[in-house]
Amino acid sequence: MAHGFQGMSIDGVAARSGIGKPGIYRRYPNKESLAIAALDRLAAGSRITHSGETTADLVAELSEARSNLERASSVPLLGTLLAERSRHPELLAMYQERVVAPRVAKLTRILERARAQGEIGPEADIPIAIQLLLGFVVGSFVTGPTFDTEDIPGVVKIVVDGLR
């Protein structure tokens, strides 16, 4: 989807992948299903085991999220989904459902556990904290080399400190 969903074609995918069109059509009946498969690839199962330590678990989740975006074509795919959202809102909705929602659920569990253990305040705004954390990950690709994976612990500390 480097040329946008409208510019994507089964012919182009076949040429780039070296797989014939019949092989692609056997697995994906149309380009929508092929695009959704690309989204599912981004949503591949997490390999993170949570330690129960809030900061370490948040850093691990955000590091994995950043790593997923660093993979070839992930950032352009997200850009394409955003650019195509008025014509194909179902693709962005699928990305949100299959990629973003599971990550948000994990971050929510970590922060809810932290609240139950008294590490963050009872009135802490967990949804806003998650927006800040994930926004940093995505935004770091826009701001350039200033921010990187090494900055994630510092950002986590700032957000967690603000929740106390």
C-alpha positions in Angstrom: 0.0 0.0 0.0 3.0 2.3 -0.5 1.0 4.1 -3.2 -2.2 4.3 -1.2 -5.1 1.9 -1.3 -6.5 3.4 -4.5 -3.1 2.9 -6.2 -2.7 -0.7 -4.8 -3.4 -3.4 -7.3 -3.2 -7.2 -7.3 -1.0 -6.9 -10.4 1.4 -4.6 -8.5 1.5 -6.9 -5.5 2.1 -9.9 -7.7 4.9 -8.1 -9.5 6.6 -7.0 -6.3 6.1 -10.3 -4.4 7.0 -12.6 -7.3 3.8 -14.6 -6.6 1.5 -15.0 -9.5 -1.9 -13.4 -9.5 -3.7 -16.8 -9.3 -1.8 -17.6 -6.1 -2.7 -14.3 -4.6 -6.4 -14.6 -5.6 -6.5 -18.1 -4.0 -5.6 -16.6 -0.7 -7.2 -13.1 -1.0 -10.3 -12.8 -3.1 -9.9 -9.0 -3.5 -7.6 -6.1 -2.6 -9.6 -5.3 0.5 -8.8 -8.7 2.0 -5.2 -8.4 1.0 -5.0 -5.0 2.8 -6.6 -6.5 5.9 -4.1 -9.3 5.8 -1.3 -6.7 5.9 -3.0 -5.2 9.0 -3.2 -8.6 10.6 0.5 -9.0 10.1 1.0 -5.9 12.2 -1.2 -7.4 14.9 0.9 -10.5 15.3 0.9 -11.9 18.8 3.0 -10.2 21.4 6.0 -11.9 22.8 6.1 -9.8 26.0 5.8 -11.4 29.4 4.8 -8.8 31.9 6.9 -8.6 35.1 4.3 -6.9 37.3 6.6 -3.8 37.5 4.6 -0.9 36.0 7.5 1.0 34.4 9.2 -2.0 33.0 6.0 -3.4 31.5 5.0 0.0 30.0 8.5 0.3 28.5 8.3 -3.2 27.0 4.9 -2.5 25.5 5.9 0.8 24.0 9.2 -0.7 22.7 7.3 -3.4 21.0 4.9 -0.9 19.5 7.8 1.2 18.2 9.5 -1.9 16.8 6.3 -2.9 15.0 6.1 0.5 13.4 9.8 0.4 12.4 9.3 -2.8 10.4 9.4 -2.2 6.7 6.1 -0.7 5.4 4.4 -0.3 8.7 4.8 3.5 8.9 3.8 4.0 5.3 0.9 1.7 5.8 -0.3 3.8 8.7 0.1 6.9 6.6 -1.9 5.3 3.8 -4.7 4.3 6.2 -4.9 7.9 7.5 -4.8 9.3 3.9 -7.5 6.9 2.8 -9.8 7.2 5.8 -12.4 9.3 4.0 -12.7 6.9 1.1 -12.1 3.6 3.0 -12.9 4.2 6.7 -13.2 0.5 7.2 -9.5 0.0 6.7 -8.6 2.4 9.5 -11.3 0.9 11.6 -9.8 -2.5 11.0 -6.3 -1.2 12.0 -7.8 0.3 15.2 -9.6 -2.9 16.0 -6.8 -5.4 15.2 -3.6 -3.4 16.0 -4.4 -0.5 18.3 -7.2 -1.9 20.5 -5.1 -4.9 21.7 -2.2 -2.6 22.6 -4.5 -0.2 24.4 -6.0 -3.1 26.3 -2.6 -4.3 27.5 -1.6 -0.8 28.5 -4.9 -0.4 30.4 -4.3 -3.6 32.3 -0.9 -2.5 33.3 -2.1 0.9 34.5 -5.2 -0.5 36.2 -2.9 -2.9 38.1 -0.7 0.1 39.1 -3.8 1.9 40.4 -4.9 -1.2 42.4 -1.4 -1.4 43.9 -1.4 2.3 44.8 1.4 3.2 42.4 -0.8 5.8 40.6 -3.6 7.9 42.0 -7.2 6.7 42.1 -8.3 9.6 39.9 -5.5 9.0 37.3 -6.9 9.4 33.8 -5.7 6.2 32.3 -7.1 6.7 28.7 -5.3 10.1 28.5 -2.1 8.5 29.8 -2.4 5.8 27.1 -2.9 8.5 24.4 0.2 10.3 25.6 2.3 7.1 25.6 1.1 5.9 22.2 1.2 9.4 20.8 4.9 9.6 21.7 5.6 6.4 19.8 3.8 7.4 16.6 4.9 11.1 16.9 8.6 10.1 17.3 8.5 9.1 13.6 7.3 12.6 12.6 9.8 14.5 14.8 12.8 12.7 13.3 15.9 11.3 15.0 15.5 13.4 18.1 13.4 10.7 19.8 14.2 7.0 19.7 13.6 3.8 21.6 16.1 4.9 24.3 13.8 7.7 25.2 10.8 5.5 26.0 11.8 4.9 29.7 12.0 8.7 30.2 8.6 9.3 28.6 7.1 6.5 30.7 8.5 8.0 33.9 7.1 11.4 33.0 3.6 10.0 32.4 3.6 7.7 35.4 4.8 10.5 37.7 2.0 12.6 36.4 -0.6 9.9 37.3 0.5 9.8 41.0 
